[in-house]
Amino acid sequence: MRSEKPRLRKITAEEVALHDTEDDCWIIVDGKVYDVTSYVYEHPGGDIIADDAGYDATEGFDDADHSDEAVEEMAQFLIGELDESR
């Protein structure tokens, strides 16, 4: 019997926007919401990640041409998916 992946919590863009500082940093990448607060200062590109705090960071993430390892590492920060029903 296969176990199903848990459903991700739906998070609105308005809720993400409330987390817009280096000390409380949520971003959206490809429709998924990540709490990267604990990673802001560890990010190899410096605190540039905080520039997108509270916003959709997909374009910047894609432009940086992140490695497969970086993409896999993002999974640990995943907290939900963007609720686009509104």
A tleap script that builds the chain and sets N, CA, C and O, in Angstrom:
source leaprc.protein.ff14SB
mol = sequence {
  NMET ARG SER GLU LYS PRO ARG LEU ARG LYS
  ILE THR ALA GLU GLU VAL ALA LEU HIE ASP
  THR GLU ASP ASP CYS TRP ILE ILE VAL ASP
  GLY LYS VAL TYR ASP VAL THR SER TYR VAL
  TYR GLU HIE PRO GLY GLY ASP ILE ILE ALA
  ASP ASP ALA GLY TYR ASP ALA THR GLU GLY
  PHE ASP ASP ALA ASP HIE SER ASP GLU ALA
  VAL GLU GLU MET ALA GLN PHE LEU ILE GLY
  GLU LEU ASP GLU SER CARG
}
set mol.1.N position { 0.833 -1.170 0.000 }
set mol.1.CA position { 0.000 0.000 0.000 }
set mol.1.C position { 0.890 1.250 0.000 }
set mol.1.O position { 1.770 1.399 0.848 }
set mol.2.N position { 0.647 2.132 -0.953 }
set mol.2.CA position { 1.424 3.378 -1.052 }
set mol.2.C position { 0.873 4.409 -0.077 }
set mol.2.O position { -0.337 4.564 0.091 }
set mol.3.N position { 1.795 5.097 0.548 }
set mol.3.CA position { 1.333 6.176 1.417 }
set mol.3.C position { 1.219 7.447 0.582 }
set mol.3.O position { 2.061 7.728 -0.271 }
set mol.4.N position { 0.178 8.193 0.844 }
set mol.4.CA position { -0.048 9.426 0.110 }
set mol.4.C position { 0.706 10.565 0.773 }
set mol.4.O position { 0.873 10.592 1.992 }
set mol.5.N position { 1.160 11.507 -0.048 }
set mol.5.CA position { 1.805 12.693 0.489 }
set mol.5.C position { 0.738 13.537 1.178 }
set mol.5.O position { -0.390 13.642 0.697 }
set mol.6.N position { 1.109 14.137 2.310 }
set mol.6.CA position { 0.119 15.011 2.963 }
set mol.6.C position { -0.192 16.217 2.079 }
set mol.6.O position { 0.672 16.724 1.365 }
set mol.7.N position { -1.429 16.656 2.144 }
set mol.7.CA position { -1.834 17.838 1.378 }
set mol.7.C position { -1.196 19.066 1.987 }
set mol.7.O position { -1.102 19.212 3.206 }
set mol.8.N position { -0.767 19.933 1.112 }
set mol.8.CA position { -0.153 21.168 1.567 }
set mol.8.C position { -1.229 22.172 1.958 }
set mol.8.O position { -2.292 22.236 1.341 }
set mol.9.N position { -0.939 22.942 2.976 }
set mol.9.CA position { -1.844 23.991 3.421 }
set mol.9.C position { -1.912 25.071 2.348 }
set mol.9.O position { -0.891 25.444 1.770 }
set mol.10.N position { -3.105 25.567 2.084 }
set mol.10.CA position { -3.302 26.670 1.140 }
set mol.10.C position { -3.004 27.982 1.846 }
set mol.10.O position { -3.530 28.248 2.927 }
set mol.11.N position { -2.155 28.804 1.229 }
set mol.11.CA position { -1.746 30.070 1.822 }
set mol.11.C position { -1.969 31.166 0.787 }
set mol.11.O position { -1.544 31.038 -0.362 }
set mol.12.N position { -2.627 32.227 1.188 }
set mol.12.CA position { -2.907 33.319 0.264 }
set mol.12.C position { -1.679 34.214 0.099 }
set mol.12.O position { -0.791 34.239 0.951 }
set mol.13.N position { -1.648 34.940 -1.005 }
set mol.13.CA position { -0.575 35.904 -1.245 }
set mol.13.C position { -0.598 36.985 -0.164 }
set mol.13.O position { 0.450 37.513 0.205 }
set mol.14.N position { -1.775 37.312 0.339 }
set mol.14.CA position { -1.894 38.309 1.400 }
set mol.14.C position { -1.213 37.827 2.683 }
set mol.14.O position { -0.568 38.611 3.380 }
set mol.15.N position { -1.358 36.549 2.988 }
set mol.15.CA position { -0.693 36.006 4.173 }
set mol.15.C position { 0.817 35.988 3.980 }
set mol.15.O position { 1.564 36.317 4.902 }
set mol.16.N position { 1.270 35.607 2.795 }
set mol.16.CA position { 2.707 35.610 2.506 }
set mol.16.C position { 3.264 37.020 2.675 }
set mol.16.O position { 4.356 37.198 3.215 }
set mol.17.N position { 2.520 38.016 2.218 }
set mol.17.CA position { 2.971 39.404 2.274 }
set mol.17.C position { 3.203 39.890 3.702 }
set mol.17.O position { 3.932 40.861 3.904 }
set mol.18.N position { 2.606 39.245 4.684 }
set mol.18.CA position { 2.808 39.626 6.081 }
set mol.18.C position { 4.186 39.209 6.597 }
set mol.18.O position { 4.619 39.664 7.656 }
set mol.19.N position { 4.863 38.356 5.859 }
set mol.19.CA position { 6.156 37.802 6.270 }
set mol.19.C position { 7.236 38.356 5.345 }
set mol.19.O position { 7.787 37.640 4.509 }
set mol.20.N position { 7.523 39.642 5.511 }
set mol.20.CA position { 8.322 40.358 4.519 }
set mol.20.C position { 9.609 40.983 5.048 }
set mol.20.O position { 10.072 42.000 4.533 }
set mol.21.N position { 10.180 40.366 6.079 }
set mol.21.CA position { 11.427 40.878 6.637 }
set mol.21.C position { 12.466 39.760 6.701 }
set mol.21.O position { 12.137 38.587 6.525 }
set mol.22.N position { 13.713 40.129 6.953 }
set mol.22.CA position { 14.767 39.124 7.098 }
set mol.22.C position { 14.501 38.211 8.288 }
set mol.22.O position { 14.911 37.051 8.282 }
set mol.23.N position { 13.821 38.721 9.305 }
set mol.23.CA position { 13.544 37.946 10.511 }
set mol.23.C position { 12.243 37.159 10.434 }
set mol.23.O position { 11.914 36.412 11.356 }
set mol.24.N position { 11.516 37.317 9.365 }
set mol.24.CA position { 10.249 36.609 9.127 }
set mol.24.C position { 10.042 36.593 7.618 }
set mol.24.O position { 9.322 37.428 7.071 }
set mol.25.N position { 10.671 35.650 6.963 }
set mol.25.CA position { 10.812 35.679 5.504 }
set mol.25.C position { 10.137 34.483 4.832 }
set mol.25.O position { 10.640 33.360 4.878 }
set mol.26.N position { 8.993 34.746 4.212 }
set mol.26.CA position { 8.319 33.759 3.389 }
set mol.26.C position { 8.422 34.200 1.941 }
set mol.26.O position { 8.346 35.391 1.637 }
set mol.27.N position { 8.596 33.237 1.052 }
set mol.27.CA position { 8.620 33.533 -0.382 }
set mol.27.C position { 7.765 32.514 -1.122 }
set mol.27.O position { 7.463 31.435 -0.614 }
set mol.28.N position { 7.392 32.887 -2.323 }
set mol.28.CA position { 6.653 31.993 -3.222 }
set mol.28.C position { 7.576 31.659 -4.383 }
set mol.28.O position { 8.182 32.548 -4.982 }
set mol.29.N position { 7.680 30.369 -4.695 }
set mol.29.CA position { 8.440 29.918 -5.865 }
set mol.29.C position { 7.606 28.846 -6.556 }
set mol.29.O position { 7.283 27.815 -5.967 }
set mol.30.N position { 7.270 29.102 -7.793 }
set mol.30.CA position { 6.478 28.154 -8.592 }
set mol.30.C position { 5.206 27.696 -7.886 }
set mol.30.O position { 4.869 26.512 -7.900 }
set mol.31.N position { 4.505 28.644 -7.270 }
set mol.31.CA position { 3.225 28.334 -6.647 }
set mol.31.C position { 3.312 27.659 -5.293 }
set mol.31.O position { 2.284 27.311 -4.713 }
set mol.32.N position { 4.509 27.469 -4.779 }
set mol.32.CA position { 4.706 26.876 -3.457 }
set mol.32.C position { 5.199 27.971 -2.508 }
set mol.32.O position { 5.891 28.900 -2.926 }
set mol.33.N position { 4.838 27.853 -1.236 }
set mol.33.CA position { 5.221 28.845 -0.239 }
set mol.33.C position { 6.293 28.242 0.673 }
set mol.33.O position { 6.161 27.123 1.169 }
set mol.34.N position { 7.348 29.018 0.873 }
set mol.34.CA position { 8.483 28.573 1.676 }
set mol.34.C position { 8.759 29.570 2.790 }
set mol.34.O position { 8.760 30.780 2.564 }
set mol.35.N position { 8.994 29.059 3.990 }
set mol.35.CA position { 9.449 29.881 5.103 }
set mol.35.C position { 10.967 29.731 5.157 }
set mol.35.O position { 11.481 28.746 5.686 }
set mol.36.N position { 11.673 30.706 4.612 }
set mol.36.CA position { 13.134 30.634 4.522 }
set mol.36.C position { 13.815 31.516 5.579 }
set mol.36.O position { 14.988 31.866 5.446 }
set mol.37.N position { 13.075 31.862 6.611 }
set mol.37.CA position { 13.607 32.729 7.667 }
set mol.37.C position { 14.936 32.196 8.203 }
set mol.37.O position { 15.891 32.958 8.358 }
set mol.38.N position { 15.001 30.921 8.482 }
set mol.38.CA position { 16.213 30.341 9.075 }
set mol.38.C position { 17.360 30.232 8.079 }
set mol.38.O position { 18.490 29.924 8.460 }
set mol.39.N position { 17.076 30.480 6.819 }
set mol.39.CA position { 18.081 30.298 5.767 }
set mol.39.C position { 18.613 31.619 5.199 }
set mol.39.O position { 19.590 31.620 4.450 }
set mol.40.N position { 17.988 32.724 5.543 }
set mol.40.CA position { 18.339 34.014 4.943 }
set mol.40.C position { 19.834 34.287 5.014 }
set mol.40.O position { 20.443 34.669 4.015 }
set mol.41.N position { 20.427 34.094 6.184 }
set mol.41.CA position { 21.842 34.444 6.345 }
set mol.41.C position { 22.789 33.313 5.944 }
set mol.41.O position { 24.000 33.522 5.863 }
set mol.42.N position { 22.255 32.127 5.695 }
set mol.42.CA position { 23.070 31.007 5.228 }
set mol.42.C position { 23.103 30.935 3.699 }
set mol.42.O position { 23.935 30.234 3.123 }
set mol.43.N position { 22.211 31.652 3.061 }
set mol.43.CA position { 22.098 31.606 1.609 }
set mol.43.C position { 23.422 32.013 0.965 }
set mol.43.O position { 23.964 33.069 1.293 }
set mol.44.N position { 23.952 31.193 0.053 }
set mol.44.CA position { 25.240 31.498 -0.576 }
set mol.44.C position { 25.263 32.844 -1.299 }
set mol.44.O position { 26.325 33.450 -1.443 }
set mol.45.N position { 24.124 33.308 -1.745 }
set mol.45.CA position { 24.052 34.594 -2.429 }
set mol.45.C position { 23.876 35.750 -1.464 }
set mol.45.O position { 23.543 36.863 -1.872 }
set mol.46.N position { 24.097 35.491 -0.193 }
set mol.46.CA position { 23.914 36.535 0.815 }
set mol.46.C position { 22.445 36.723 1.132 }
set mol.46.O position { 21.620 35.854 0.848 }
set mol.47.N position { 22.127 37.858 1.721 }
set mol.47.CA position { 20.745 38.085 2.143 }
set mol.47.C position { 19.857 38.581 1.008 }
set mol.47.O position { 18.780 39.125 1.249 }
set mol.48.N position { 20.314 38.392 -0.231 }
set mol.48.CA position { 19.506 38.787 -1.394 }
set mol.48.C position { 18.143 38.095 -1.378 }
set mol.48.O position { 17.170 38.611 -1.929 }
set mol.49.N position { 18.085 36.938 -0.749 }
set mol.49.CA position { 16.828 36.204 -0.657 }
set mol.49.C position { 15.771 37.040 0.067 }
set mol.49.O position { 14.580 36.920 -0.221 }
set mol.50.N position { 16.201 37.880 0.997 }
set mol.50.CA position { 15.265 38.718 1.753 }
set mol.50.C position { 14.652 39.814 0.889 }
set mol.50.O position { 13.622 40.383 1.251 }
set mol.51.N position { 15.270 40.114 -0.242 }
set mol.51.CA position { 14.705 41.129 -1.143 }
set mol.51.C position { 13.327 40.726 -1.646 }
set mol.51.O position { 12.502 41.582 -1.964 }
set mol.52.N position { 13.079 39.425 -1.718 }
set mol.52.CA position { 11.791 38.924 -2.199 }
set mol.52.C position { 10.871 38.492 -1.063 }
set mol.52.O position { 9.821 37.899 -1.311 }
set mol.53.N position { 11.249 38.780 0.172 }
set mol.53.CA position { 10.430 38.393 1.325 }
set mol.53.C position { 9.014 38.927 1.168 }
set mol.53.O position { 8.804 40.118 0.938 }
set mol.54.N position { 8.053 38.030 1.296 }
set mol.54.CA position { 6.650 38.405 1.197 }
set mol.54.C position { 6.100 38.425 -0.211 }
set mol.54.O position { 4.945 38.789 -0.430 }
set mol.55.N position { 6.926 38.033 -1.166 }
set mol.55.CA position { 6.522 38.116 -2.575 }
set mol.55.C position { 6.814 36.828 -3.339 }
set mol.55.O position { 7.376 35.874 -2.801 }
set mol.56.N position { 6.420 36.833 -4.597 }
set mol.56.CA position { 6.726 35.737 -5.500 }
set mol.56.C position { 8.171 35.897 -5.971 }
set mol.56.O position { 8.506 36.873 -6.642 }
set mol.57.N position { 9.010 34.949 -5.622 }
set mol.57.CA position { 10.435 34.995 -5.941 }
set mol.57.C position { 10.792 34.081 -7.103 }
set mol.57.O position { 11.971 33.816 -7.340 }
set mol.58.N position { 9.794 33.597 -7.829 }
set mol.58.CA position { 10.029 32.631 -8.897 }
set mol.58.C position { 11.004 33.159 -9.947 }
set mol.58.O position { 11.942 32.459 -10.329 }
set mol.59.N position { 10.791 34.374 -10.411 }
set mol.59.CA position { 11.649 34.914 -11.463 }
set mol.59.C position { 13.104 35.009 -11.000 }
set mol.59.O position { 14.014 34.597 -11.720 }
set mol.60.N position { 13.319 35.540 -9.827 }
set mol.60.CA position { 14.674 35.654 -9.304 }
set mol.60.C position { 15.312 34.303 -9.061 }
set mol.60.O position { 16.501 34.112 -9.316 }
set mol.61.N position { 14.511 33.356 -8.563 }
set mol.61.CA position { 15.010 32.004 -8.318 }
set mol.61.C position { 15.429 31.358 -9.630 }
set mol.61.O position { 16.499 30.755 -9.722 }
set mol.62.N position { 14.583 31.488 -10.638 }
set mol.62.CA position { 14.899 30.900 -11.948 }
set mol.62.C position { 16.083 31.605 -12.605 }
set mol.62.O position { 16.933 30.952 -13.211 }
set mol.63.N position { 16.145 32.921 -12.492 }
set mol.63.CA position { 17.245 33.682 -13.090 }
set mol.63.C position { 18.587 33.302 -12.497 }
set mol.63.O position { 19.611 33.393 -13.174 }
set mol.64.N position { 18.596 32.876 -11.239 }
set mol.64.CA position { 19.849 32.512 -10.566 }
set mol.64.C position { 20.354 31.143 -11.011 }
set mol.64.O position { 21.458 30.737 -10.646 }
set mol.65.N position { 19.554 30.437 -11.792 }
set mol.65.CA position { 19.959 29.134 -12.322 }
set mol.65.C position { 20.463 28.213 -11.209 }
set mol.65.O position { 21.590 27.720 -11.262 }
set mol.66.N position { 19.621 27.989 -10.209 }
set mol.66.CA position { 19.981 27.158 -9.070 }
set mol.66.C position { 20.232 25.708 -9.491 }
set mol.66.O position { 19.621 25.203 -10.432 }
set mol.67.N position { 21.126 25.068 -8.784 }
set mol.67.CA position { 21.460 23.665 -9.044 }
set mol.67.C position { 20.307 22.768 -8.612 }
set mol.67.O position { 19.405 23.198 -7.894 }
set mol.68.N position { 20.349 21.519 -9.057 }
set mol.68.CA position { 19.347 20.539 -8.629 }
set mol.68.C position { 19.401 20.364 -7.106 }
set mol.68.O position { 18.370 20.180 -6.458 }
set mol.69.N position { 20.602 20.424 -6.550 }
set mol.69.CA position { 20.753 20.300 -5.099 }
set mol.69.C position { 20.049 21.440 -4.378 }
set mol.69.O position { 19.404 21.222 -3.353 }
set mol.70.N position { 20.167 22.636 -4.901 }
set mol.70.CA position { 19.507 23.790 -4.287 }
set mol.70.C position { 17.994 23.631 -4.338 }
set mol.70.O position { 17.295 23.946 -3.375 }
set mol.71.N position { 17.501 23.147 -5.452 }
set mol.71.CA position { 16.064 22.926 -5.595 }
set mol.71.C position { 15.595 21.878 -4.588 }
set mol.71.O position { 14.550 22.043 -3.959 }
set mol.72.N position { 16.361 20.806 -4.436 }
set mol.72.CA position { 16.015 19.761 -3.466 }
set mol.72.C position { 16.076 20.297 -2.038 }
set mol.72.O position { 15.248 19.935 -1.202 }
set mol.73.N position { 17.044 21.151 -1.761 }
set mol.73.CA position { 17.202 21.726 -0.424 }
set mol.73.C position { 15.998 22.579 -0.038 }
set mol.73.O position { 15.655 22.679 1.140 }
set mol.74.N position { 15.364 23.187 -1.021 }
set mol.74.CA position { 14.191 24.027 -0.760 }
set mol.74.C position { 13.066 23.255 -0.088 }
set mol.74.O position { 12.267 23.838 0.646 }
set mol.75.N position { 12.994 21.950 -0.330 }
set mol.75.CA position { 11.897 21.138 0.208 }
set mol.75.C position { 11.778 21.247 1.722 }
set mol.75.O position { 10.676 21.171 2.264 }
set mol.76.N position { 12.897 21.424 2.403 }
set mol.76.CA position { 12.838 21.491 3.866 }
set mol.76.C position { 12.164 22.765 4.373 }
set mol.76.O position { 11.793 22.843 5.544 }
set mol.77.N position { 12.001 23.766 3.500 }
set mol.77.CA position { 11.397 25.027 3.895 }
set mol.77.C position { 9.941 25.154 3.428 }
set mol.77.O position { 9.281 26.154 3.710 }
set mol.78.N position { 9.451 24.153 2.724 }
set mol.78.CA position { 8.100 24.177 2.164 }
set mol.78.C position { 7.052 24.146 3.280 }
set mol.78.O position { 7.070 23.263 4.137 }
set mol.79.N position { 6.140 25.123 3.255 }
set mol.79.CA position { 5.084 25.170 4.267 }
set mol.79.C position { 3.678 25.129 3.673 }
set mol.79.O position { 2.706 24.947 4.407 }
set mol.80.N position { 3.557 25.296 2.361 }
set mol.80.CA position { 2.234 25.274 1.758 }
set mol.80.C position { 2.277 25.598 0.290 }
set mol.80.O position { 3.338 25.727 -0.321 }
set mol.81.N position { 1.085 25.725 -0.257 }
set mol.81.CA position { 0.983 26.124 -1.667 }
set mol.81.C position { 0.100 27.349 -1.768 }
set mol.81.O position { -0.806 27.566 -0.964 }
set mol.82.N position { 0.395 28.137 -2.777 }
set mol.82.CA position { -0.319 29.385 -2.973 }
set mol.82.C position { -1.783 29.125 -3.267 }
set mol.82.O position { -2.118 28.327 -4.143 }
set mol.83.N position { -2.646 29.795 -2.540 }
set mol.83.CA position { -4.091 29.710 -2.755 }
set mol.83.C position { -4.464 30.787 -3.765 }
set mol.83.O position { -4.521 31.973 -3.439 }
set mol.84.N position { -4.711 30.359 -4.978 }
set mol.84.CA position { -5.041 31.304 -6.054 }
set mol.84.C position { -6.538 31.329 -6.340 }
set mol.84.O position { -6.962 31.798 -7.396 }
set mol.85.N position { -7.333 30.828 -5.407 }
set mol.85.CA position { -8.780 30.759 -5.627 }
set mol.85.C position { -9.478 32.087 -5.395 }
set mol.85.O position { -10.656 32.233 -5.719 }
set mol.86.N position { -8.773 33.046 -4.844 }
set mol.86.CA position { -9.393 34.347 -4.546 }
set mol.86.C position { -9.185 35.311 -5.663 }
set mol.86.O position { -9.638 36.453 -5.585 }
savepdb mol mol.pdb
quit
